[in-house]
């Protein structure tokens, strides 16, 4: 459902781990609490993100930062408050995002028939 592929990043050897992708997907679609590293990145608390990231995530921190700033919905990141509001679906922000993704998937299927 979420397109994690970014050929620009893969060409320079920077691809998000499957664990990070799953954590982000569960957060974005289901409102599940991400781990400390992902939550810090979403809140733009980069000092904490560097502190809690494991070695693999430290090597791709720029890739996650770039995906969040360029690919994630604006309402799901920026502060710990924004992360909490997304998780608890305040104002239906997460619900609206999921509906939009579902509509895009439907149109994509119809356009390939």
C-alpha positions in Angstrom: 0.0 0.0 0.0 2.8 2.5 0.9 5.5 2.9 -1.7 8.8 2.7 0.1 10.8 2.4 -3.2 13.0 5.3 -4.0 15.4 4.6 -6.8 17.5 7.7 -6.0 18.1 6.4 -2.5 18.7 2.7 -3.5 21.2 3.8 -6.1 23.4 5.2 -3.3 22.8 2.2 -1.1 20.3 3.7 1.3 17.2 1.7 1.8 15.0 1.5 4.9 15.1 -1.8 6.8 12.0 -4.0 6.7 11.6 -3.4 10.4 11.5 0.3 9.9 9.1 0.0 7.0 6.8 -2.1 9.0 6.9 0.2 12.0 6.1 3.2 9.8 3.3 1.3 8.0 1.7 0.2 11.3 1.9 3.7 12.6 0.5 5.4 9.5 -2.3 2.9 8.8 -3.2 1.5 12.2 -2.0 4.1 14.7 0.4 1.7 16.4 3.1 3.3 18.5 6.4 3.2 16.6 9.6 2.4 18.4 11.8 5.1 19.9 13.9 5.7 16.9 10.9 6.1 14.4 8.9 8.1 16.9 11.9 10.5 17.4 12.3 10.9 13.6 8.5 11.6 13.2 8.7 14.2 16.0 11.8 15.8 14.4 13.8 15.1 17.5 16.9 14.1 15.7 19.2 14.2 18.7 17.1 11.5 20.4 16.8 9.6 17.1 20.6 9.4 16.8 20.9 8.3 20.4 18.3 5.5 20.3 19.0 4.3 16.7 20.7 0.9 16.2 23.7 0.7 13.9 21.6 -0.2 10.8 19.2 2.7 11.4 22.1 5.1 11.9 23.3 4.3 8.5 20.0 5.1 6.8 18.7 7.9 9.1 18.9 10.3 6.1 16.7 8.0 4.0 14.0 7.9 6.7 14.2 11.7 7.2 13.9 12.2 3.4 10.9 9.8 3.2 9.1 11.5 6.1 9.6 15.0 4.8 8.8 14.1 1.2 6.4 11.2 1.4 4.6 11.2 4.7 1.3 13.1 5.3 2.1 16.5 6.9 -0.2 15.9 9.8 1.6 12.7 11.0 5.0 14.3 11.9 6.6 17.4 13.2 6.3 17.1 17.0 5.4 14.5 19.7 2.0 16.1 19.9 1.4 15.5 16.1 2.5 11.9 16.5 0.0 11.4 19.4 -2.8 13.1 17.5 -2.1 10.8 14.5 -2.0 7.7 16.7 -5.3 8.5 18.3 -6.8 9.6 15.0 -7.9 13.0 16.3 -10.0 14.8 13.8 -10.0 11.7 11.6 -6.6 12.6 10.2 -5.4 8.9 10.0 -8.8 7.7 8.7 -8.7 10.2 5.9 -5.2 9.1 4.9 -6.1 5.5 4.8 -9.2 6.2 2.7 -7.1 8.2 0.3 -4.6 5.3 0.0 -7.5 2.8 -0.6 -8.9 5.1 -3.3 -5.5 5.3 -5.0 -5.1 1.5 -5.0 -8.6 1.1 -6.5 -7.8 3.6 -9.3 -4.4 1.9 -9.9 -6.1 -1.5 -10.3 -8.8 0.0 -12.6 -6.2 1.8 -14.8 -4.2 -1.4 -15.4 -7.2 -3.5 -16.5 
